């Protein structure tokens, strides 16, 4: 076994992984290709540069992002320590001075006795212990190496994400369960269907056409093939009044039991997690601004009070089909000394990326020291997130951020949402700390 760990990528996941492994006494070589080779999205040469936002999300303990931070702090996180030192006022969220945050991370990594920072492009996957945390803008050479390792069919280059809602927020007095022509696995229907009459459908089409969209960056606009393969619904709506009704909203085979008739159009929602608490809007990938998504999509009957756990988005994002390739330990399925972490595994959000890096770095160090890697409990936020990206349905796998819908529900169900989320958080920290104490790896 090699005495050195190679980490590819100096973003949040790579830096956190390097820190965790180095803190365990492992010699780390961290490769970051900038400034030798820049990306279209980055501006500086600093490590852990935040390119999209300066917010790391809610810091409240009874919110999913806040719970994930609480767990990550128990790892002794470099990323959250740097965020605390560079924090700016943001109410209940954790927001940072971007430049100062990146400077702190770069300084800490550069001065660590067990970390050697190499400013060069890594174009191959070493046959020694390695963590790949190269992010959504992985270089072409390394992308080809990952494709050869995993199989080209398991590597994706663009996200086309549909919104996800909490199932309890769907109005089942209007919506109904059914499969097209009665074909499916569940006797009561695999899909939840939101029916629209002609007037409701036309209003939706009009609002989709007029709603404000997110402007893609120049490098995200260059591949027209992406847009033809995964057209946003607002673009499809502009192709004709009937485009959606003959596409993702076709009503054939979906008789409404409330009326006994076939609707003019139907929005279908499909189960998105094992706990059956989250449902995604089938075929409704969109690039509308998030506020516009909430406004327009709540015009759909049955979704008037929908709680959105993820909004749709479209952007460049190289990621692997983790359910077919990774274990919850972040290990590659047939090579125990190779780990993946961060956005490339299909995790969304700054803290989610850093957290998977922490787990990958910890487990890489354990494997190199002859110890078994840890699997975090499904009842923890990070454990649930890692379980999701490694156990989701491979055919429809899409990136996911931390949310309570990924966690196993309580029986009997806690009806009050605030009480339920607090119970999730209390259980998560208790179970998470028990695992870390067993491995003598906890920072309070």
C-alpha positions as CSV (number, residue, x, y, z in Angstrom):
1,X,0.0,0.0,0.0
2,X,1.3,3.4,-1.0
3,X,2.2,5.8,1.9
4,X,0.8,8.8,0.0
5,X,-2.7,9.7,-0.9
6,X,-3.4,11.5,-4.2
7,X,-6.4,13.9,-4.3
8,X,-7.4,15.4,-7.6
9,X,-9.2,18.7,-7.3
10,X,-8.8,21.7,-5.0
11,X,-12.4,22.7,-4.6
12,X,-14.4,22.3,-1.4
13,X,-14.5,18.5,-1.5
14,X,-10.9,18.0,-2.4
15,X,-9.6,20.5,0.2
16,X,-11.8,18.9,3.0
17,X,-10.7,15.4,2.0
18,X,-7.0,16.5,2.1
19,X,-7.5,18.1,5.5
20,X,-9.2,15.1,7.0
21,X,-6.6,12.6,5.7
22,X,-3.7,14.9,6.7
23,X,-5.1,15.3,10.2
24,X,-4.9,11.5,10.5
25,X,-1.2,11.6,9.7
26,X,-1.5,10.6,6.0
27,X,0.8,12.2,3.5
28,X,-1.3,14.0,0.9
29,X,-0.6,15.2,-2.6
30,X,-3.3,17.6,-3.6
31,X,-3.5,18.4,-7.4
32,X,-5.2,21.6,-8.6
33,X,-4.8,22.5,-12.2
34,X,-5.4,26.2,-11.8
35,X,-3.7,28.5,-12.7
36,X,-1.8,26.3,-15.2
37,X,-5.2,25.5,-16.7
38,X,-8.1,27.7,-15.9
39,X,-11.8,26.9,-16.1
40,X,-14.5,29.1,-17.7
41,X,-16.2,29.6,-14.3
42,X,-13.3,30.4,-11.9
43,X,-11.8,33.9,-11.5
44,X,-8.9,33.5,-9.0
45,X,-6.2,30.9,-8.4
46,X,-7.3,30.2,-4.8
47,X,-8.5,26.8,-3.6
48,X,-12.1,26.3,-2.7
49,X,-13.3,29.3,-4.8
50,X,-17.0,29.8,-4.5
51,X,-18.2,30.5,-8.1
52,X,-22.0,30.6,-7.8
53,X,-22.9,32.2,-4.4
54,X,-21.4,33.3,-1.2
55,X,-24.0,31.5,0.9
56,X,-23.5,28.0,2.4
57,X,-27.2,27.8,3.2
58,X,-29.2,27.7,6.5
59,X,-27.2,27.3,9.7
60,X,-30.4,26.6,11.8
61,X,-30.1,23.2,13.5
62,X,-33.6,22.1,12.5
63,X,-33.0,22.7,8.8
64,X,-31.4,20.1,6.6
65,X,-28.4,22.3,5.6
66,X,-27.9,23.4,9.2
67,X,-28.0,19.7,10.4
68,X,-25.4,18.8,7.7
69,X,-23.2,21.6,9.0
70,X,-23.6,20.4,12.5
71,X,-22.5,16.9,11.5
72,X,-19.6,18.3,9.4
73,X,-18.3,20.4,12.3
74,X,-18.0,17.1,14.3
75,X,-15.4,16.0,11.7
76,X,-13.3,19.1,12.6
77,X,-14.1,20.6,9.2
78,X,-11.6,22.9,7.5
79,X,-14.3,24.4,5.2
80,X,-16.6,25.3,8.1
81,X,-13.8,26.7,10.2
82,X,-12.8,29.0,7.2
83,X,-16.4,29.9,6.8
84,X,-16.7,30.9,10.4
85,X,-13.7,33.1,10.2
86,X,-14.9,34.8,7.0
87,X,-18.6,35.0,7.8
88,X,-20.8,38.0,6.9
89,X,-24.3,38.8,8.2
90,X,-26.9,36.7,6.6
91,X,-29.7,36.1,9.1
92,X,-30.1,32.4,9.8
93,X,-27.8,31.4,6.9
94,X,-24.0,31.0,6.8
95,X,-22.6,33.4,4.2
96,X,-19.0,34.4,3.7
97,X,-16.7,36.9,2.2
98,X,-15.7,34.8,-0.9
99,X,-12.2,36.1,-1.3
100,X,-11.3,35.8,2.4
101,X,-12.9,32.4,2.6
102,X,-10.8,31.0,-0.3
103,X,-7.7,32.7,1.0
104,X,-8.0,31.0,4.4
105,X,-8.5,27.6,2.9
106,X,-5.6,28.1,0.5
107,X,-3.3,29.2,3.4
108,X,-4.3,26.3,5.7
109,X,-3.8,23.7,3.0
110,X,-0.5,25.2,1.9
111,X,0.9,25.3,5.4
112,X,-0.1,21.9,6.5
113,X,2.9,19.7,7.2
114,X,1.3,16.6,5.6
115,X,-0.1,18.2,2.5
116,X,1.9,19.0,-0.7
117,X,-0.1,21.2,-3.0
118,X,0.7,20.6,-6.7
119,X,-0.4,23.2,-9.2
120,X,-0.6,21.0,-12.3
121,X,-3.2,19.1,-14.2
122,X,-3.7,15.4,-13.4
123,X,-4.5,13.7,-16.7
124,X,-4.7,10.1,-15.4
125,X,-6.1,8.2,-12.5
126,X,-3.2,6.8,-10.4
127,X,-3.1,3.1,-9.4
128,X,-2.3,4.2,-5.8
129,X,-4.8,5.5,-3.2
130,X,-6.7,8.3,-4.8
131,X,-9.6,10.6,-4.3
132,X,-11.2,12.2,-7.3
133,X,-12.9,15.4,-6.4
134,X,-12.4,17.3,-9.7
135,X,-15.9,18.9,-9.7
136,X,-18.3,19.8,-12.4
137,X,-15.7,21.2,-14.8
138,X,-13.3,18.2,-14.8
139,X,-10.7,18.6,-17.6
140,X,-11.2,16.8,-20.8
141,X,-8.2,14.5,-20.3
142,X,-9.3,13.4,-16.8
143,X,-12.9,13.1,-18.0
144,X,-11.9,10.6,-20.6
145,X,-10.0,8.6,-18.0
146,X,-13.0,8.5,-15.7
147,X,-15.2,7.5,-18.7
148,X,-12.9,4.6,-19.5
149,X,-12.8,3.5,-15.9
150,X,-16.6,3.7,-15.3
151,X,-18.0,3.2,-18.8
152,X,-19.0,6.1,-21.0
153,X,-22.7,5.4,-20.4
154,X,-22.2,6.1,-16.7
155,X,-20.8,9.7,-17.1
156,X,-23.0,12.7,-17.7
157,X,-22.0,16.2,-18.8
158,X,-25.1,18.3,-18.3
159,X,-27.8,18.5,-15.7
160,X,-31.4,18.8,-16.7
161,X,-33.1,18.7,-13.3
162,X,-36.8,18.6,-12.6
163,X,-38.2,20.1,-9.4
164,X,-38.9,17.9,-6.5
165,X,-41.8,18.4,-4.0
166,X,-42.8,16.9,-0.7
167,X,-45.5,14.3,-1.2
168,X,-47.5,15.6,1.8
169,X,-47.8,19.0,0.2
170,X,-49.7,17.6,-2.9
171,X,-53.4,18.1,-2.7
172,X,-54.8,14.6,-3.2
173,X,-58.4,15.9,-3.3
174,X,-57.4,17.1,-6.8
175,X,-54.5,14.9,-7.8
176,X,-54.8,11.1,-8.0
177,X,-52.7,8.0,-8.3
178,X,-52.7,6.1,-11.5
179,X,-50.4,4.5,-14.1
180,X,-51.0,4.8,-17.9
181,X,-53.5,2.1,-18.8
182,X,-53.2,0.6,-15.3
183,X,-49.7,-0.7,-15.9
184,X,-47.3,-0.4,-13.0
185,X,-46.0,-2.0,-9.8
186,X,-48.2,-0.3,-7.2
187,X,-51.8,-1.4,-7.1
188,X,-52.8,2.2,-6.3
189,X,-50.6,3.7,-9.0
190,X,-46.9,4.4,-9.3
191,X,-47.5,8.0,-10.3
192,X,-49.3,10.9,-8.8
193,X,-51.2,12.8,-11.5
194,X,-52.3,16.5,-11.5
195,X,-55.1,17.0,-14.1
196,X,-55.6,20.2,-16.0
197,X,-58.6,21.2,-18.1
198,X,-58.1,23.2,-21.3
199,X,-58.3,26.6,-19.6
200,X,-55.8,25.6,-16.8
201,X,-53.4,24.1,-19.4
202,X,-53.4,27.2,-21.6
203,X,-52.8,29.5,-18.6
204,X,-49.8,27.3,-17.6
205,X,-48.4,27.4,-21.1
206,X,-48.8,31.2,-21.2
207,X,-47.0,31.7,-17.9
208,X,-44.2,29.3,-18.8
209,X,-43.6,31.3,-22.0
210,X,-43.5,34.7,-20.1
211,X,-41.7,33.7,-16.9
212,X,-38.2,34.9,-16.3
213,X,-35.4,32.5,-17.0
214,X,-31.9,32.1,-15.5
215,X,-29.2,33.3,-17.9
216,X,-26.8,30.5,-18.6
217,X,-23.1,31.3,-18.7
218,X,-21.5,31.5,-22.1
219,X,-19.7,28.1,-21.9
220,X,-23.0,26.5,-20.9
221,X,-24.7,27.7,-24.0
222,X,-22.2,26.3,-26.5
223,X,-23.6,22.7,-26.8
224,X,-26.8,22.9,-28.7
225,X,-27.2,19.1,-28.4
226,X,-27.8,19.6,-24.7
227,X,-30.8,21.7,-25.3
228,X,-32.4,19.4,-27.9
229,X,-31.9,16.4,-25.7
230,X,-33.2,18.1,-22.5
231,X,-35.4,20.9,-23.5
232,X,-36.7,23.1,-20.6
233,X,-40.5,23.1,-20.4
234,X,-40.6,26.8,-21.0
235,X,-38.8,26.4,-24.3
236,X,-41.1,23.5,-25.2
237,X,-44.1,25.7,-24.4
238,X,-42.9,28.3,-26.9
239,X,-42.9,25.7,-29.7
240,X,-46.6,25.6,-29.8
241,X,-49.8,25.5,-27.7
242,X,-50.0,21.7,-27.9
243,X,-46.3,20.9,-27.4
244,X,-46.6,20.1,-23.7
245,X,-49.9,18.2,-24.1
246,X,-48.3,16.0,-26.7
247,X,-45.1,15.7,-24.7
248,X,-44.5,15.4,-20.9
249,X,-48.1,16.4,-20.1
250,X,-49.9,13.9,-22.5
251,X,-53.0,12.6,-20.7
252,X,-53.5,9.3,-22.6
253,X,-54.3,6.3,-20.4
254,X,-54.9,8.5,-17.3
255,X,-58.6,8.6,-16.5
256,X,-59.3,10.9,-13.6
257,X,-61.3,8.9,-10.9
258,X,-62.7,12.2,-9.5
259,X,-64.5,12.9,-12.8
260,X,-64.4,9.6,-14.8
261,X,-63.0,11.5,-17.7
262,X,-59.6,11.9,-19.3
263,X,-58.1,15.4,-18.5
264,X,-57.0,17.8,-21.2
265,X,-53.4,17.5,-19.9
266,X,-51.7,15.8,-16.9
267,X,-48.5,16.6,-14.9
268,X,-47.1,13.3,-13.5
269,X,-45.0,13.1,-10.4
270,X,-42.8,10.1,-9.7
271,X,-41.5,8.8,-6.4
272,X,-37.9,10.0,-5.9
273,X,-36.7,8.4,-2.6
274,X,-37.0,5.1,-0.8
275,X,-39.0,6.7,2.1
276,X,-41.7,7.7,-0.4
277,X,-41.7,11.3,0.8
278,X,-40.3,13.1,-2.2
279,X,-41.8,13.2,-5.8
280,X,-40.2,14.7,-8.9
281,X,-42.2,16.4,-11.7
282,X,-41.7,14.1,-14.6
283,X,-40.3,15.7,-17.7
284,X,-40.4,19.2,-16.2
285,X,-36.8,20.2,-16.4
286,X,-36.7,23.9,-16.3
287,X,-34.4,26.9,-16.3
288,X,-36.8,29.4,-14.8
289,X,-35.7,31.5,-11.8
290,X,-36.6,29.7,-8.6
291,X,-39.2,32.2,-7.5
292,X,-40.8,31.9,-10.9
293,X,-40.8,28.2,-10.7
294,X,-42.7,28.3,-7.4
295,X,-45.2,30.8,-8.8
296,X,-45.8,29.1,-12.1
297,X,-45.8,25.5,-11.0
298,X,-48.3,26.2,-8.2
299,X,-50.8,27.1,-11.0
300,X,-51.0,23.3,-11.6
301,X,-54.0,21.9,-9.8
302,X,-52.9,19.8,-6.9
303,X,-49.6,21.8,-6.5
304,X,-51.2,25.0,-5.2
305,X,-49.5,24.6,-1.8
306,X,-46.5,22.5,-2.9
307,X,-43.3,22.5,-0.8
308,X,-40.4,22.5,-3.2
309,X,-37.4,20.5,-1.9
310,X,-35.4,21.1,-5.1
311,X,-36.0,23.5,-7.9
312,X,-35.3,22.6,-11.5
313,X,-32.0,23.7,-13.1
314,X,-29.9,23.3,-16.2
315,X,-26.1,23.7,-16.2
316,X,-22.8,22.2,-17.1
317,X,-22.1,19.5,-14.5
318,X,-19.9,16.5,-15.1
319,X,-21.0,13.7,-12.8
320,X,-20.9,9.9,-12.6
321,X,-23.8,7.5,-12.2
322,X,-23.0,6.9,-8.5
323,X,-25.7,4.2,-7.9
324,X,-23.9,1.9,-10.3
325,X,-20.3,2.9,-9.3
326,X,-19.9,3.9,-5.7
327,X,-20.4,2.5,-2.2
328,X,-21.8,4.6,0.7
329,X,-18.2,4.8,1.9
330,X,-17.4,6.8,-1.3
331,X,-15.3,4.0,-2.6
332,X,-15.4,2.9,-6.2
333,X,-17.3,-0.3,-6.5
334,X,-14.4,-2.6,-7.6
335,X,-11.4,-0.7,-6.3
336,X,-11.3,-0.1,-2.6
337,X,-8.4,2.4,-2.7
338,X,-10.2,4.8,-5.1
339,X,-12.7,7.3,-3.8
340,X,-14.9,10.0,-5.3
341,X,-16.3,13.1,-3.6
342,X,-18.1,16.3,-4.3
343,X,-20.2,17.4,-7.2
344,X,-18.8,14.7,-9.5
345,X,-20.8,12.1,-7.5
346,X,-24.1,13.9,-7.9
347,X,-24.2,15.9,-4.7
348,X,-25.5,19.5,-4.9
349,X,-24.6,22.3,-2.6
350,X,-21.3,23.6,-1.1
351,X,-21.7,21.9,2.2
352,X,-22.8,18.6,0.7
353,X,-19.7,18.7,-1.5
354,X,-17.4,19.4,1.5
355,X,-19.1,16.8,3.6
356,X,-18.6,14.0,1.1
357,X,-15.0,15.1,0.9
358,X,-14.7,14.8,4.6
359,X,-16.1,11.2,4.5
360,X,-13.9,10.3,1.5
361,X,-10.7,11.7,3.2
362,X,-11.5,10.0,6.5
363,X,-12.2,6.6,4.8
364,X,-9.2,6.8,2.6
365,X,-7.0,7.4,5.6
366,X,-8.6,4.5,7.4
367,X,-8.1,2.1,4.5
368,X,-4.4,3.2,4.2
369,X,-4.0,2.5,7.9
370,X,-5.5,-1.0,7.6
371,X,-8.8,0.0,9.2
372,X,-12.3,-0.6,7.8
373,X,-14.0,2.4,6.2
374,X,-17.1,3.7,8.0
375,X,-20.6,3.8,6.7
376,X,-22.6,6.6,8.3
377,X,-26.0,5.8,9.7
378,X,-29.0,6.4,7.3
379,X,-30.6,8.5,10.1
380,X,-27.8,11.1,9.8
381,X,-28.0,13.8,7.2
382,X,-24.7,12.9,5.5
383,X,-25.4,9.2,5.8
384,X,-28.8,9.7,4.1
385,X,-27.3,11.9,1.4
386,X,-24.5,9.3,0.7
387,X,-27.1,6.5,0.7
388,X,-29.3,8.3,-1.8
389,X,-26.5,8.9,-4.3
390,X,-25.3,5.4,-4.1
391,X,-28.8,3.6,-4.0
392,X,-31.0,5.8,-6.1
393,X,-32.6,4.3,-9.2
394,X,-29.7,4.3,-11.7
395,X,-31.8,4.8,-14.8
396,X,-33.2,8.2,-13.5
397,X,-30.3,9.3,-11.3
398,X,-30.0,13.0,-10.9
399,X,-27.9,15.2,-8.5
400,X,-29.4,15.9,-5.1
401,X,-28.9,18.2,-2.2
402,X,-29.3,17.5,1.5
403,X,-33.0,17.5,2.6
404,X,-35.1,15.8,5.3
405,X,-37.0,13.8,2.6
406,X,-34.0,11.6,2.3
407,X,-34.2,10.4,5.9
408,X,-36.2,7.4,7.2
409,X,-39.5,8.7,8.6
410,X,-40.7,8.1,12.1
411,X,-43.4,5.6,12.9
412,X,-46.0,6.8,13.8
413,X,-45.4,9.9,11.6
414,X,-44.9,13.2,13.3
415,X,-47.5,15.5,11.7
416,X,-46.2,18.8,12.8
417,X,-43.4,19.8,10.4
418,X,-41.3,21.8,12.8
419,X,-41.5,19.1,15.4
420,X,-40.7,16.4,12.8
421,X,-37.6,18.3,11.5
422,X,-36.4,18.8,15.1
423,X,-36.8,15.1,15.8
424,X,-34.9,14.3,12.6
425,X,-32.0,16.6,13.8
426,X,-31.9,15.2,17.3
427,X,-31.9,11.6,16.1
428,X,-29.3,12.4,13.4
429,X,-26.8,14.0,15.8
430,X,-27.2,11.2,18.4
431,X,-26.6,8.5,15.8
432,X,-23.8,10.4,14.0
433,X,-21.9,11.1,17.2
434,X,-22.1,7.4,18.2
435,X,-20.4,6.3,15.0
436,X,-17.6,9.0,15.3
437,X,-17.0,8.2,18.9
438,X,-16.5,4.5,18.1
439,X,-13.8,5.5,15.7
440,X,-12.4,8.2,18.0
441,X,-13.0,10.9,15.5
442,X,-15.2,13.6,16.9
443,X,-14.7,17.3,17.5
444,X,-17.2,19.2,19.6
